[in-house]
């Protein structure tokens, strides 16, 4: 992962297998958004348009913005579903990391980038 200062950090991600369903789950820290190289703080700043002082290339900023534009509507609909089903206190204006975490933890995270780009 690349932190806000542009330094690369190596994370140890625990892999756990559920004894009942036999599926492998990954235990991700709060600072990580799945399949992103930059930390969640950097991704959130890019989404908010606050790119001054970030240690990433313009192409990375464009890709993160394109990713968010492509998946935002889906993730917001996941939140609406969770609010309705569980009366969860999650809203479309929640931080992107909270929206992503809700989708991941409810097994509604789409794992392939191409799923958003095909159409």
N, C-alpha and C positions, 0 to 999 in steps of 0.2 A: 504494500500500500504506500502511496505517496502522501505524506502529511502536508499541512498548510504551508510549511516552510520549504517545501520542495524536497525534503529528505525521504529516502526510501526506507520503509520499515518492513521487517519480516514478521509476519504474524503466524502463530501456531494455531491452526483451526482444528478443534476437536471434532472427530467424526464419531457419531453414536448410532448404533443399530437398535431399532425398536424390537424388543423381544416378541411382541404380539404381531406386528405387521411386517417385520423383517426389513423395513425400509431404513436406509442410512440417512441421518440428519446431520447437518453441519451447524455447529454452535458458533455463530458470528457475533463479534463485539458490536456495540452500538455505533462505533466509528466507521463501520463498513456498510456500503451499499453493494449488494451482490453484483458481481461481474463488472465492477468499476475499479479502476486502478487508484483513483484519488479518494481521499477520505471523505466522509459524509459532509463535513464542514465545507470543504472546497466545492463539492457538488451543489450544496445548498446555496452558496454564494454565487455560483455561476447561474443557477436557476433564477435567483433574485436579481441578477444583473450587476452585482457588485464584484466586478472582476479586477479592480485596481489592486495591485500588490499580490496577485495570485501567481504561484510558480507553476504555470502550465502554458502550453502553446495555444495559439489561436485556434488551431485545428481541434484541439481537445475541447476547448470552450464551445465551438460550433457543434461537435458531436454530442456533448452533454445536453446542450439546448435542444438539439434535434431529438435525442432520446426522450427527454422530458415532454416535448411537444407531442411525440408519438404515443407515449404511454400514459400521459396525465389523465385523459378522459377515462381510460380503463380503470386506473387506480382510484379515481374519484368515484366511479361506480361501485368499486369494491367497498369503499368506505360507506357509501349510501346503503349498500346491502347489509354491512355489518351493523350500522346504526339501526336499521329497521329490524334486523333479526335479533340482535343482542342488546339493543339500547346502549351501544357503545358511544363513548364521548369522543368521537373522532369526526373531524370536519374537513371539508375540502381545503380550507386555509391552514390546515395542520402543516407542520414542517415536513418536507419531502421524506426525511428519514422515518418519520412516524407513519406516513402513508405507505412507504415501501415495507416497513416492518409489519404492518397490519396485513398486507397482501402476502408476505412471505409466511408469517406465522399461521395464516388460515389456509395455506397451501393453494393460494390463488395467484402466486407469482408465476408469470410466464418466463420460461427459462431460455428461450431463444430470441435473439434480437430480430431475426427474420420474421417472427410472428407479427411484429408491429409494422414491418416495412412492406409486407406482401399485400396485395390488394388490388 
